[in-house]
Amino acid sequence: MSPISGKSYLPISPEAGGAREALKWYVANFGAKVKSAYDKDGKVIHAEFEIGNSGFMCSDAFPGYSKSPKDLGGCPITMFIEYKSGSKEVYDLAIKNGAKVPEGREYKEQPWGWNAGSVEDPFGYTWTIGEDAKHWSDADLSDAMKTKNIASEF
């Protein structure tokens, strides 16, 4: 059986501003579209949003249920947002509005043929923002990176 779709879940700590502030930030900086959001007793218990065709869920972090990057001492994953064009402007806007650039993750031409860079948002999540600059095939990418494509092993 195959899943219909997948969504990443982002618990937002109250110290970082909570889910309401995160949703506002994602809308303003990444062009997110909020599909649903539910409040109970002043807390966001569930919200769903999309950035492009990628789905995400978030809520205020609840002890015993979920852990935010603050609880974990950092974000253990990186989300990737692909733009057809204008990704540098999105990256710059995020930084202007409080995102930080992890060391060595500045926006630049990447060895895999994309222009991209990473930011840590004000809520502790890491996002790589980029666009496919060279439109390489898998063979082109493998040649450029001096790697062997092993997808057939799976």
C-alpha positions in Angstrom: 0.0 0.0 0.0 1.3 3.5 -0.9 0.6 6.7 0.9 -1.5 9.3 -0.8 0.7 12.2 0.3 3.1 13.1 3.0 3.5 16.1 5.2 6.2 17.2 7.6 5.1 18.1 11.1 6.7 21.2 12.8 6.0 21.6 16.6 6.7 25.3 17.5 7.9 26.2 21.0 6.2 29.0 22.8 9.6 30.6 23.5 10.0 30.9 19.7 6.6 32.6 19.3 4.4 29.6 18.8 2.5 28.3 15.8 0.5 31.5 15.1 3.7 33.5 14.7 5.3 30.7 12.7 2.4 30.5 10.3 2.5 34.3 9.8 6.2 34.1 9.1 5.9 31.2 6.6 3.2 33.1 4.7 5.2 36.3 4.6 8.6 34.8 3.8 8.0 31.6 1.9 4.6 32.3 0.3 2.9 29.6 2.3 -0.8 29.1 2.0 -2.6 28.1 5.2 -5.2 25.4 4.5 -6.5 24.9 8.0 -5.8 26.0 11.5 -7.5 25.1 14.8 -7.4 26.9 18.1 -8.2 25.4 21.5 -7.9 27.5 24.6 -5.5 30.0 22.9 -3.2 27.4 21.5 -2.9 26.2 17.9 -3.6 22.5 18.2 -3.3 21.7 14.5 -2.6 23.7 11.3 -1.9 22.6 7.7 -0.1 24.7 5.2 1.6 24.4 1.8 4.7 25.9 0.3 4.4 25.2 -3.4 3.3 21.6 -3.7 4.8 20.5 -0.4 2.5 20.0 2.6 3.3 20.8 6.2 1.5 20.6 9.5 2.3 22.6 12.7 1.0 23.2 16.1 2.2 24.7 19.4 4.6 22.2 21.0 2.9 20.2 23.7 4.9 18.5 26.4 4.8 14.7 26.1 3.5 14.8 22.5 6.1 16.6 20.4 9.5 18.3 20.6 10.6 21.5 19.0 14.1 22.2 17.8 14.6 24.1 21.0 13.8 20.9 23.0 16.1 18.9 20.8 19.0 21.4 20.9 18.6 22.1 17.2 16.8 20.9 14.1 17.7 17.4 13.0 16.4 17.7 9.5 16.4 20.2 6.6 13.4 21.0 4.5 14.0 21.9 0.9 11.9 24.5 -0.9 12.2 24.6 -4.7 11.3 27.7 -6.6 11.2 27.9 -10.4 12.9 31.3 -10.2 13.5 34.0 -7.6 14.8 31.8 -4.9 17.6 34.2 -4.0 15.0 36.9 -3.3 13.1 34.5 -1.0 16.4 33.6 0.8 17.3 37.3 1.2 13.8 38.1 2.5 13.9 35.3 5.1 17.3 36.7 6.4 15.9 40.2 6.5 13.0 39.0 8.6 15.0 37.1 11.2 16.4 33.9 9.7 20.0 33.0 10.3 22.4 31.5 7.8 24.1 28.3 9.1 27.8 28.3 8.8 28.9 27.4 5.2 25.3 27.4 3.9 25.3 30.7 2.1 23.3 31.0 -1.1 25.5 30.1 -4.1 25.9 27.8 -7.1 26.0 24.3 -5.6 28.0 21.4 -7.0 24.8 19.5 -7.9 23.8 22.3 -10.4 21.4 24.3 -8.3 21.6 27.8 -6.9 20.7 27.4 -3.2 21.4 28.3 0.4 20.1 27.4 3.8 18.5 29.4 6.6 17.4 28.6 10.1 14.0 30.3 10.6 13.2 32.1 13.9 11.4 28.9 15.2 14.5 26.7 14.9 13.8 24.9 11.6 16.3 24.7 8.8 15.2 25.3 5.2 17.3 25.0 2.0 15.9 27.4 -0.6 16.9 27.0 -4.2 16.2 26.6 -7.9 17.4 24.2 -10.6 19.9 26.4 -12.4 21.4 23.9 -14.8 18.6 21.4 -15.3 21.1 18.5 -15.3 20.0 14.9 -16.0 20.9 12.2 -13.5 23.9 11.3 -15.7 25.1 14.9 -15.8 24.8 15.2 -12.0 26.7 12.0 -11.5 29.5 13.1 -13.8 29.7 16.6 -12.2 29.8 15.2 -8.6 32.0 12.2 -9.6 29.6 9.8 -8.1 27.9 6.6 -9.2 24.1 6.5 -9.4 23.0 3.5 -7.2 19.2 3.9 -7.5 18.9 0.6 -9.3 20.1 -1.2 -6.1 16.7 -0.4 -4.5 
